[in-house]
Amino acid sequence: MNTRLLGAWGEARAAEHLRRKGYKILGMNYRCRLGELDIIAQNRQYTAFVEVKLRRSADFAQAREFVTPAKQERLRAAAQLWLSQNPDAKQPRFDVIEVYAPEGIGSREIRIQHLENAFM
């Protein structure tokens, strides 16, 4: 399966999860020269920059472990640019959402883990 399609499917599941938790989705797949932000969402207190990781299982490693220090630095830089273009009084935060789908898009049961304030 096309990895972009699979990634978009996982991001859509993550966005649905955030909406159910009361978040407003401000943007998805924000791209700039510094990096990409999968989801930008707000609740009453925070603007969350969300990295989505989709895996079939956590047998090899948990999905959050693939958000390396180098990836975190790119996310910080992209978020800083987004904030400079979209001034906001809410506290920024970096979250990771793990989406576990054993059969990929055809999975009947998916598991979503939302890690708030996953890194600074």
C-alpha positions in Angstrom: 0.0 0.0 0.0 1.1 3.5 -0.7 2.8 4.9 2.5 1.4 8.4 1.9 -2.1 7.0 1.6 -1.6 5.0 4.8 -0.1 8.0 6.6 -3.1 10.2 5.6 -5.5 7.5 6.8 -3.7 7.4 10.2 -3.7 11.2 10.5 -7.4 11.2 9.7 -8.0 8.7 12.6 -5.9 10.8 14.9 -7.8 14.0 13.9 -11.1 12.2 14.6 -9.8 11.2 18.0 -8.8 14.8 18.8 -12.2 16.1 17.7 -13.9 13.6 20.1 -11.8 15.0 22.9 -13.0 18.5 22.2 -10.1 19.8 20.1 -10.5 22.1 17.1 -8.3 21.1 14.1 -6.6 24.2 12.8 -4.6 22.5 10.1 -3.2 19.3 8.8 0.0 18.6 6.9 1.5 22.1 7.3 4.7 22.0 5.3 7.5 24.6 5.3 11.2 24.6 4.5 11.9 23.6 8.1 9.7 20.5 8.3 6.1 19.3 8.4 3.5 19.3 11.1 0.9 16.5 10.9 -1.9 18.1 12.9 -2.3 21.5 14.5 -5.1 21.5 17.0 -6.4 23.6 19.9 -8.3 23.0 23.0 -9.3 25.7 25.6 -5.7 26.0 26.9 -3.2 24.7 24.3 -2.2 24.8 20.7 -1.0 21.3 20.1 1.5 20.4 17.4 0.7 16.7 16.9 3.0 14.2 15.3 1.1 11.1 14.2 2.9 7.7 14.1 1.1 4.7 12.5 2.3 1.2 13.1 0.8 -2.3 12.8 2.0 -3.2 16.4 4.4 -2.2 19.1 6.2 -5.6 18.9 9.4 -4.0 17.5 9.1 -0.6 19.3 6.4 1.8 20.4 5.5 4.3 17.7 6.6 7.2 19.9 10.2 5.9 19.8 10.3 6.9 16.1 10.0 10.6 17.1 13.8 11.0 17.3 15.6 14.0 18.7 16.3 15.2 15.2 12.6 14.9 14.3 11.7 16.8 17.4 14.0 19.6 16.4 12.4 19.8 13.0 8.9 19.9 14.6 10.0 22.7 16.9 11.3 24.7 14.1 8.2 24.2 11.9 6.0 25.1 14.9 7.9 28.2 15.6 7.5 29.4 12.0 3.7 28.5 12.2 3.4 30.5 15.4 5.2 33.5 13.8 2.6 33.4 11.0 -0.4 32.7 13.3 0.1 34.6 16.6 -1.7 32.9 19.4 -2.0 33.5 23.1 -2.4 29.8 24.0 0.4 27.7 25.4 2.1 25.6 22.6 2.6 21.9 23.3 4.0 19.0 21.4 2.0 15.8 21.4 2.4 12.4 19.8 -0.5 10.2 18.7 0.2 6.6 18.2 -2.2 4.8 15.8 -1.9 1.0 15.9 -3.7 -0.7 13.0 -2.8 -4.5 12.7 -4.2 -4.8 9.2 -3.5 -1.3 8.0 -6.4 0.6 6.4 -8.5 -2.6 6.6 -8.2 -2.9 10.4 -11.5 -3.3 12.2 -10.0 -2.5 15.6 -7.5 0.3 15.8 -5.8 1.5 19.0 -5.0 5.1 19.5 -2.7 6.4 22.3 -2.5 10.2 22.7 0.7 11.4 24.5 0.2 15.0 25.6 3.3 17.1 26.1 5.4 14.3 24.7 8.5 16.5 24.4 9.5 20.1 24.8 
